[in-house]
């Protein structure tokens, strides 16, 4: 039984390593989602700066166009002969000047908003770049740890056959069948109770397990049972750690 418990301890470690290998990349997926959100955040911040600058340029273009129109109307004032036409031109020029004043106020507002948005963008960029560096470092740590886990698992898998050979073949075959559906497959019997499903074990089986006469499985869960007192203190401690 001691040899079987050693094998189980090895198998449980291999299984734990495999589970970690499956779970660790999921953390990288979470970091990837976080990175994408950060990229979107900095993109939105940058686009706001661009939109404000573009609107500012459009306003300046509108002001220049209206100023050019005012200059044309000003030249026409010297050519019109009718008083009504003269007044109409002055009215149009006055309207354009008011429109220019509104646009100029908007340009000033846009300049202030752009300066604020640019400062916010620079601050966001510095912060986000810092967060991304942390994410990269965490991902690198995961990759490094993952490689270490894989190396350890491969080494343990390679060391398994010699350990399995120490177990009696019938017992090994039974163990292999059980561990496909139950983990751990070998558990201690504690106070006449199965250490796997915690159901009571029949008295006759309890006596035979304690006497170490034969190998028994739990009638409820099918796990192999052993009495810790039969395998020695050191082996019992190792067995408890594995279960």
Number of C-alpha atoms within 10 A of each C-alpha: 19 17 16 20 23 20 23 24 20 20 20 17 17 21 14 14 21 14 11 16 18 11 11 15 15 12 13 18 12 12 18 16 12 15 18 12 12 19 16 12 16 21 13 13 18 18 14 17 20 15 13 21 18 13 15 21 14 14 20 17 13 16 21 13 14 18 16 12 15 20 12 13 17 14 11 13 15 9 9 12 9 8 9 10 13 16 12 13 19 16 12 14 20 13 14 18 16 12 15 20 13 13 19 17 13 16 21 12 13 22 16 13 16 19 14 13 20 18 13 16 21 15 13 17 19 13 14 17 16 12 15 19 12 13 18 16 12 15 19 13 12 17 15 11 15 18 13 13 18 16 13 15 21 14 12 16 14 10 12 16 11 10 14 17 13 14 19 12 11 9 14 17 11 14 21 14 12 19 17 10 12 15 16 20 24 27 24 21 24 17 11 19 17 25 21 23 13 14 15 17 20 12 10 8 19 22 14 15 21 16 11 16 10 10 13 16 20 23 14 13 16 18 26 25 25 27 22 19 13 15 16 11 11 8 18 18 12 14 21 13 9 19 17
